[in-house]
Amino acid sequence: MLAEAEPARTAGQTAAEVWSVRGRALSLARPLLMGILNVTPDSFSDGGRFLHADAAVRRAVEMVEEGAGVIDVGGESTRPGAEPLPADAEVARVAPIVQLLARELDVPISVDTVKAEVAAAALDAGASIVNDVSGFRLDPRMAAVCAAAGAGVVLMHSRGEVADMATYAHADYGDVAGETIAELEACVERARAAGVPDDAIVVDPGIGFSKRSEHSLRLLAELPRLAALGYPVLIGVSRKRFVGEATGVAAPDARAVGSAAACAVGLMKGASIFRVHDVRVAREALDMAFAIRNATGAES
């Protein structure tokens, strides 16, 4: 029987500076970077580059050397129009890579999946975090799997199914920040009801998911409203369409500077975890933003 959930955080509470992931405490006193490792043939900006184990491990090691504190492994693309992947095929892509990385690296491994079967296999292989872009909406077993394993969880806001959550099919908002927060609160309650403790939960507004560019920009501007929930905030802005539309850079893999700028603004607005492709550029931008943010009271 699951233990009774702890009292929920109150609005306006300061977000924790530690994220508990399978008995490990990750410090959030400084910005934490989550390096993206897509072991897919069809992701929007790097599909096919890291399908093979040796390439995936090399890239993960490189990202840790550049400053990543978590590696996030994804086996199913959420790009617009992507075909849903059967759970057994996703497990076959993800679990062997997670096992290799857990042996090779000192940093925690995250699995990016909406399927409880995939999450369970990755956790068995050595993952410590489950990053669910559906916020536990799409698989009713996911919350219990994470709770039983003591996993850290990322609950991301989205609407719809995997095939259309990155489109504009559900991008209808009156108050995008308010509605995103309300829907994320429901995700948090789903996790807590299954026994996931507060200190294991991170929330993600789902920049670019079920949102037009103006929605993503507004969410970043109003990020303090989400941070006021008291849970650490993760943002995933890397190489996304709204960055290209704001900067005029068409190619996703050429959007590193714009993405890093969005990360820096996100830090100033209350985010503490940043999911990125271009780790070195983001690390430098966030180090600079962190230094400025913490310079209050310094002598001129």
N, C-alpha and C positions, 0 to 999 in steps of 0.2 A: 504494500500500500504506500502511495506517495505521501511524503511529509507535507504538512500544511504549509502553504506559501507564506513567505515573510511579508510583513507590511509593505505596501507599495511605496515607492519614493513619492514625495510630495512635490507639487509644481514649484519651481523656483529653487529647488535644492541643488547645491553644487555637485556637478558630476564627479564621480569617483576618479581618483588618480591611479587606480589599479584595476586591471581587468583580469579576473580569475578564469584560467583555462586549464582544466584537468589538473588541478593541484599546483599550477604554476601561476605566479602573480606577475603580470606584465605591467611595467610602469608606464603611465600616461602623463608623467610630469613633463616630458618633452614629446614632441610629435612622433607618433609611431607610424612607420610606413609599412603597408602591406603590398608586397610585390606580386604582380599578376603573372601567373603561369598558365596559359591556355593550352591544354593538350588536346586540341580540337583541330579539325581540318578546315573549319568555316567561321572562326571568330572574325569580328568585323575589321580588325587592324593587323592581326598577327596569325591568322588561321594557318595551320600546317607547319609552322616554324619549329614547334617543340613537341611534335607528335612522338618522336622517338626518344627513348629513355635517356640516352647519352646527351642529346641536345637539351632535354628538359633539365637534367641535373646540372649541366654546365651553366645554363641560364639562371637557375636558382642560386647557385654558388656566386655567380656574378652579381646578382641583385643583393645578396647578403653583404658582399664586399662593398657595394655602393651605398649601403645603409638601410636595407629592408630589415625590419624586425619580425616580420611574418611573411610566409610564402603562401599564396592563395592559389590552389590548383583547381582548375575548372575543366570538366570533360564534356559539357553540353553548351553550345552557343545559344545566347539569348538575342542575337542580332535579329532585326526584323525579317520575318519570313522563314526563320530557321526551322528545319524539320525536327519535331520532338524525337528524342533518343530513348530507346528502351533502357530500362534500368540495368539489365545485365551487360549491355554494351557500354554503358557509362562506367559501371564498376570495372570492366576490363580495361578501360582507358585510364581510370584514375587510381585505383588501388595499388597497382605495382609502382607507379610513380611516387605516390605518397610513402610507400614503404621504403623506397630508395632514399627519398629526401629525409625521412625521419632518422635514418641511419647516418646520413651524410652531414646533416646540418644541426646546429645547436638551437636554432630559432624554431618556434612552433609552426606547424603546418596546418593550414586551413583548407577545407574542401568547399567549393562553390557548387551547391546542388540544391534542388528542391525535392529530392526523393529520399525518403527515410532509408530505403535499402542501400542506396549509394553512401549516404552518411554513415550508416552502421559499418559498412565495409571499409570506408576510409578511416573511421575511428579505430577499428580493429587493426588497421595497417599502421597506425601511429599518428593520425591527425589529432589535433587538440581543439580545433575550432570548426564549427559549421556555419557557413555563410549562405543563408537562404534568401534568395532574391524575391521569394514570395512571402517572406515574413511568417512562415509556418501556415500559410493559407491552403496550399495545394496538396499537402499530404498530411492527413490527420495524425499519422504516427510519428511525425518528425519531432515534435516537442518531447515526447516520452523517450525517444532514442537519445536525444541530446541530454536530457535530465539524467537518465540512467548512466551515461558515460561521464558525467561531470564536465561536458564540453562547454567551452565558451561559444556564444552564439552571436551572429550578426543578423538582426531582423531588419530587412530592407522593405521600404514601401514600394508597392507596385499594384497594378490592377490587371485583371485578365489572366490569360494562360501564358506559358513560356513563348509560344509562337507569336503573340501579339503584344506582350507587355512592354516591349521596347518601341512600339509604334505609337501613333496618336489616336488609336481606336478608343481609348478610355480617357483621353486627356480633356476632360470636361470639369472645370473647377469654377467655383465662385470665389473662394478664398483658398488658394493652393496650399499655403502653409498650414492654415487651420485644419483643412480636410486631411492633409498628409499626416499631421500630428494625431488627429483623432483616429485615423485608421491604423497608425503605428501603435497607439495605446491599446487597441484591440489585439494587435499582434503580441505586445508585451504581456497582456493578461493571459493570452493563450499559453505563452511560455511559462509564466509563473504558476498557472493552474496545474501544469504538468510536473512542477517541481524544479524548474530551472531557477536558480537563485538570482537575486538582483545583481550581484557583483559579477555574474557571468554574461550579462546582457549588454549588448551594444546596439544602438539604433542607427539606421541609415535612411535618409530621406529619398533615396532612389533617384538621384539626379539623372535626367534623360529617360527614365522609365515611366511610361504612361504620362509623359509631360512634354510639352512643346518647349522650345528654347526660352521663351519668355517665362514659362513656369519654373524652369531650372534656375534662371537668373534671379527670379523673385525668391525662390527657396533659399538660395545662398545668401541673399540680402537679409532674409528674415530667419536665418539659422539660430539666432539667440532664442527664439521661441521654442525650437525643438530642444536646444541645450537645457532650457529651463525645466525639462522633465526630470533631469538629474541623472540620466544615463549617458555614458560616453557616446559621442557622435562620430560616426565614420562617414566620410564622403568619398564617392567614386566619380570623379570628374574627368578622368584621364582619357584624352583623345576623343571626347564625345562630340556629337554634332553641334551642340550649342557653343562649344569652344570654336569650332570651325566657322560657324555663322557669325560669331562676335569678332573674330580676327581676320576672316577672309581666307583662312588656310583650308584648302579643300582636302588634301591628303591626310587621313587620320594619323599616320605615323610621323607627320611633320608638325603636330600640334603640341609638342612637349612644352614649349615656353608658355603658351596660353594655358595649358593644363596646370603648370606649376604656379602660374599667377593665381588661378582659381583656388588652388590648394592654400596658397598663402592668405588669401582673403578668408577662406574657410577657417583657418586657424584663428584669425583675428575675431571671427564671428562665433567661435565656440567649438569647432571640431577638434578632435584630438587624434584621429586615426585616418589615414589617407591611402586609398587603394589606387596604385599607380602602375603604369607600364615603364615609364622613364624614371627610374629610381634616383639616379645621380642628380638630375636636374631638379626634381622635386625636393630632394634632401637639401640642396643648397638654398633653394627658395624658402623652404620652411625653416631652415636654420636662421636665415636672415630675418624672416618675419617674427620668429620666436625671440630673437635678440631685441628687436624693436619693441615688441609687446612687453618685454620684461625690463625695459630701460626706464620705466617710470621712476622718477625721483633721482635718476643719475645726474651727476654734476655736468654742467655744460662746459 
